Amino acid sequence: MNKESARKNSLRYSPLEMMAICGARAIKDGEMVFAGTGLPMLSAALAQKTHAPRAKAAYEGGFIDPRNVDLAFSVADSRLHYRAAAAIGLIETLGVLLQGGRIDVGFVGAAQIDEYGNINTTLIGDFERPTVRLPGSGGGNDIVSCAKRVVVIMTHDKRKFVKKLDYFTSPGFIDGPGAREREGLKAGGPAVVITDLCQMDFDEKTKRIRLKSVHPGATVQQVLDNVSFDLMVPEQVPTTSPPTEEELAVLRSLDPQGIYLGKAE
Amino acid sequence: MNEAEGEDKLITLEEAIGKVQDGAHLFWGGFGVQRPPMAFAHELVRQRKRNLTLYTCGSEIDFDILAGAGVAARFEVAYFALEVHGLAPNLRRRAKEGLVEIEDYSNLAMAMRFLGGALGVPFMPIRTMLGTDLVRRYRFRKDKAKVIDCPFTGEKVCLVPSANPEFSVIHVQRADREGNCQIDGIKGEDVEGARAGKKVIVLAEQIVNSEMTRSHPDLTAIPGIYVDHVVECPWGSYPMMVYNCYDYDVEHIRMYVQQCKTEEGWRKYLQEWILDVDYKGFLKKIGVDRMLKLRARPGYGY
């Protein structure tokens, strides 16, 4: 945590804040967003309050386009009722909205991700007797299968960027070009992976994960040291645009207690 | 004020649990922090029920208690953790010990399995889970899911088996004695789940006169014709939330997560909050101060 707090002091914002802001920037105005608990909730709200005022969010419990004034702890939180356009149920959000092809951008997290953007959120270790039992798919598989574009937000760690998943929960590009289509998946798959060090996207030809930009203060080598597969690195790797004053101010106002962003130093 | 004519299905929580035999399969209502049948979970533990199989989309502390106490051995589920509060501490331990088995589906898959069960068809098609371990690997349900070519379009679809558990257990804001239920706010997968079970047990924050339900039939989410038993159960989802009734108790949830990281801590929680009290004792233990603090504010519902 020392390294993290040092970076935070020198940059005047934290890696988690950078991640939430990158998430918001991945949302275009007017888009329909499917968000989960945590940073994606902040990304969606930040986008709405800055560059994407006409973006709308849905949460799997059944909430459509909430205007909550208090930060929610859950996708089923009563806080999301506040001035929402509708409060229905899972078949509405995951079935009609997502599977029905009405979600532009979906957010998910990952405990492990491989070089084709496939995701594990189910277990670490042995299938019969897992070392760590994780939450499971939840709506994650549904989001990654059906959203037109998927944003993955996760912290960067060598043990998370793996050659082989312990369990294959949600489909990225599976094993390369044409694989999603072969399996019957209709929508686009992962578009960007946002970590505390960098952003990654996917090579159009090979569908393999590729470094897109490194965050201010991080280096390409640092990223490479924290992945367990051969990451594609373009010749020129730009630096992620640092947060603007406005982005930071709005973001912090959304989570004043630091529930998702961490406590202020 | 005469109760409109109709069957009186009201029984006590203890009586309701008495109807559930060891080894039974149950649809479990609520979604995550919203309206979980927590009081029902506690009473299952007190009456030492064993080998239950539970079906739901996503559950949190209620499931963790049932996994910890050895009440449920099998879960057909999409999500089992505590969101912002982390992983489910008892589940994590019991899974490592090999004492619980999870059959993993996605949330949409589980919701569709309940809809299929409610509709009386053997399976439902979905366009998720395709190409992943969710269709390839199973723990105990050999016929977990199948991928076929659609007979109409030739496209690949995933079929998931409909679920018709022996019981459906749902916690709602209001029900009358005939079992007509009103649910405020999101309904998760409870509308389908309540119709999938062979017997339906409803727990309600309030028992209302059927004048009230029958004067607004459009507000009935679950008609009494599907319901077998009704239990009055105020604060029955504590420490989680019920929209328009009360908020979650973040302090209690954090205490639970922290304490249950060790088996000893869990044993202590089990004794203090579940075994040493009955339902009314549990309410007393929450205490008036906390209840007044967590009571929903008008206009917000939390």
Interface residues (C-beta under 8 A of the other chain):
Chain A: T37 G38 E60 G61 G62 F63 D70 F73 S74 V75 A76 D77 S78 R79 H81 Y82 A87 I88 G89 L90 I91 L94 G95 L98 Q99 N118 T122 L123 F127 E128 R129 P130 T131 V132 R133 L134 P135 G136 S137 G138 G139 G140 N141 D142 S145 C146 Y167 F168 T169 S170 P171 I174 A179 R180 R182 E183 G184 L185 K186 I259 Y260
Chain B: F31 G32 V33 Q34 C57 G58 V77 A78 Y79 F80 A81 E83 V84 H85 L87 A88 L91 R92 A95 K96 E97 G98 I102 D104 Y105 S106 N107 L108 A109 A111 M112 L115 I126 R127 T128 M129 L130 G131 T132 D133 L134 R136 R137 R139 V147 E155 K156 V157 C158 G185 I186 K187 G188 E189 D190 V191 E192 M241 Y243 N244 D247 Y248 V250 A296 Y300 G301 Y302
